[in-house]
Amino acid sequence: MSFLQLSALGSVFFVLFGCTGMDQSGASRRDLFAVSGPYSSKAFDTLVYPMLKAQCSICHTDQNPRFIPRDKVAAYGRVYALMDWFEIENSRLARRKQDKHCGANCTDNADLLRVLQAWSEALDKDQIKGDDDRLITDSVQLTALPTGDNFVEVSFDMAKFGAEYNGAILKVEVQDYSLNGVRTGAIRIRKPRLASGASNLFIRSLRPRLNDHFDAANNL
């Protein structure tokens, strides 16, 4: 039997929760809502957008995927949706650039990673400024977890943490992580998402603990 614990700061739940500041059309493939504030908006406008415009706009302003529209506000949400905030280097933008998708216009992929990391840090500044700094922790017992390609869904009811979370259900999928058929004692976690309620909440970061140790084999 394993013991999975989630905890986090400020409207968080092993997840950093906060209020969204812009159109929900920026929701990403990980169910993260696009959020902005003074720091993150400036980082995007001065660092991220200029680099992407210089290297990607020739193809991605007027043809799919259109993530560099001429309007920076619209671009913010679309680029946000391509980000993997848990592992920035695995973001679609970073992976495509590393594969030399943009051909001769590509520069060192490390340049893009530095820019995206600066944007992430700016988002943290905005969130730290707005969070209420409560520590929220919850846990669930895991038994008979599947292996291989199979996952089981685990749900956490956020309502217990306050009226502002009524109707909010956090879900993740987990499995027993095995390597070459041998159990490693870790679990793999994927697809953290808010399944219902509280449209003004978003997932900013998620750090699971397995049996009181941070899990080293999660691939959110």
C-alpha positions in Angstrom: 0.0 0.0 0.0 1.3 3.4 -0.9 0.4 6.8 0.6 0.1 9.7 -1.8 0.1 13.2 -0.3 -0.4 16.5 -2.1 0.4 19.8 -0.5 0.9 23.3 -1.7 1.2 27.0 -1.1 -1.2 29.7 -1.3 -4.5 28.7 -2.9 -2.7 25.5 -3.8 -3.3 22.0 -3.7 -0.1 20.5 -4.6 -1.1 22.8 -7.0 -0.8 26.5 -6.9 -4.3 27.9 -7.3 -5.1 31.5 -8.1 -7.5 33.8 -9.9 -7.2 34.0 -13.7 -6.6 37.4 -15.2 -7.6 36.8 -18.8 -9.8 35.0 -21.3 -10.1 31.3 -20.6 -9.5 30.5 -24.3 -5.8 30.1 -23.3 -6.6 26.8 -21.5 -3.7 24.4 -22.3 -3.5 20.7 -22.9 -2.9 20.2 -19.2 -6.0 22.1 -18.2 -4.1 25.1 -17.1 -5.8 28.4 -17.5 -3.7 31.2 -19.0 -3.0 33.7 -16.2 -1.2 37.0 -16.4 0.0 39.8 -14.1 2.4 42.7 -14.3 5.6 40.6 -14.2 4.5 37.8 -16.5 2.9 40.2 -19.0 6.2 42.2 -19.2 8.3 39.1 -19.6 6.1 37.8 -22.4 6.0 41.2 -24.2 9.7 41.9 -23.9 11.2 38.4 -24.1 9.0 35.6 -25.3 6.9 37.4 -28.0 9.8 39.1 -29.8 11.8 35.9 -30.0 8.9 33.9 -31.3 7.8 36.6 -33.7 11.3 36.8 -35.2 11.7 33.0 -35.6 8.1 31.6 -35.9 5.8 34.3 -37.3 6.6 33.6 -41.0 4.6 30.4 -40.7 2.5 30.7 -37.5 0.8 34.0 -37.8 -1.6 33.1 -40.5 -1.5 29.3 -40.7 -2.0 26.6 -38.1 -1.0 26.4 -35.4 -1.5 30.2 -35.2 0.3 31.0 -31.9 1.9 34.2 -33.0 -1.0 36.4 -34.0 -0.4 40.1 -34.4 -2.3 40.9 -31.2 0.0 40.2 -28.2 -3.0 39.6 -25.8 -4.2 36.8 -28.1 -0.7 35.5 -28.5 -0.2 35.2 -24.8 -3.0 32.7 -24.3 -2.0 30.7 -27.4 1.7 30.4 -26.4 0.7 29.7 -22.8 -1.3 26.7 -24.1 1.9 25.2 -25.6 3.8 25.3 -22.4 4.5 22.5 -20.0 5.0 24.4 -16.8 6.2 21.3 -14.9 9.0 20.6 -17.4 9.7 23.6 -19.5 12.2 21.8 -21.7 9.4 19.4 -22.7 7.1 22.2 -23.9 6.0 21.9 -27.4 7.8 25.0 -28.4 11.1 23.9 -26.9 10.8 20.4 -28.4 10.0 21.7 -31.9 12.8 24.1 -31.8 15.3 21.5 -30.6 14.2 19.4 -33.6 15.3 22.3 -35.8 11.6 22.6 -36.9 12.2 26.3 -37.9 15.2 25.4 -40.1 17.7 28.1 -40.8 16.0 30.6 -38.5 16.7 28.5 -35.4 19.2 29.7 -32.9 20.5 27.8 -29.9 17.6 26.2 -28.2 19.1 27.2 -24.9 18.2 30.8 -25.7 14.5 29.9 -25.9 14.7 27.9 -22.7 16.2 30.9 -20.9 13.4 33.1 -22.1 10.6 30.6 -21.2 12.2 30.1 -17.7 12.2 33.8 -17.2 8.5 33.9 -18.1 7.8 31.1 -15.6 9.7 32.9 -12.9 7.7 36.1 -13.7 4.5 34.1 -13.3 5.7 32.9 -9.9 6.2 36.5 -8.9 2.7 37.4 -9.9 1.2 34.4 -8.1 3.3 34.8 -4.9 2.1 38.4 -4.7 -1.6 37.3 -5.1 -1.7 34.1 -3.1 -3.0 33.9 0.5 -0.1 31.7 1.6 -2.1 29.0 3.1 -0.7 25.5 3.2 -3.2 23.0 1.8 -2.5 19.3 2.2 -4.5 16.2 1.3 -3.6 12.5 1.0 -5.1 9.3 -0.4 -4.2 5.6 0.1 -3.3 3.8 -3.1 -3.7 0.0 -3.4 -3.2 -2.4 -6.2 -2.1 0.1 -8.7 -1.9 -0.9 -12.4 1.3 -1.1 -14.4 2.3 -0.9 -18.0 0.1 1.4 -20.0 -2.7 1.4 -17.5 -3.5 4.2 -15.0 -6.2 4.6 -12.3 -7.9 8.0 -11.7 -7.6 9.5 -8.2 -9.9 12.4 -7.2 -9.5 15.1 -4.5 -12.5 17.1 -3.4 -11.3 20.7 -2.9 -14.5 21.8 -1.0 -13.0 20.8 2.3 -10.5 23.6 2.1 -13.0 26.5 1.9 -16.1 27.8 0.3 -14.1 29.3 -2.6 -13.3 25.7 -3.7 -16.9 24.4 -3.7 -17.5 22.2 -6.7 -13.7 22.0 -7.5 -12.5 18.5 -8.1 -8.8 17.9 -8.7 -8.0 14.6 -10.6 -4.8 12.9 -11.4 -4.0 9.5 -13.0 -1.5 7.2 -11.3 0.2 3.9 -11.9 2.8 1.6 -10.3 6.0 2.6 -12.0 7.9 -0.5 -13.2 11.2 -0.6 -15.2 11.6 -3.6 -17.5 8.9 -5.3 -15.5 10.5 -4.7 -12.1 8.7 -2.5 -9.6 10.7 0.6 -8.6 8.7 1.6 -5.5 7.7 4.8 -7.2 4.5 5.9 -8.9 3.9 7.6 -12.2 1.5 10.5 -12.2 -0.1 12.3 -15.2 -2.9 14.6 -16.3 -3.5 16.7 -13.3 -6.6 18.7 -14.0 -9.6 20.5 -12.5 -12.4 18.3 -13.6 -15.3 20.6 -12.4 -16.2 23.8 -10.8 -14.3 26.9 -9.9 -13.4 28.3 -13.3 -11.3 31.0 -11.7 -8.8 28.4 -10.4 -5.8 27.1 -12.3 -3.0 24.6 -11.7 0.4 26.3 -11.5 2.6 23.6 -10.0 2.1 20.1 -8.5 4.5 18.2 -6.3 3.4 14.8 -5.0 4.8 12.9 -2.1 4.8 9.1 -2.0 5.2 7.6 1.5 6.5 11.0 2.7 9.1 11.3 0.0 8.9 13.4 -3.1 8.3 11.0 -6.0 11.2 10.8 -8.4 9.3 9.0 -11.2 6.3 11.2 -12.0 5.7 12.5 -15.5 3.0 15.1 -15.1 
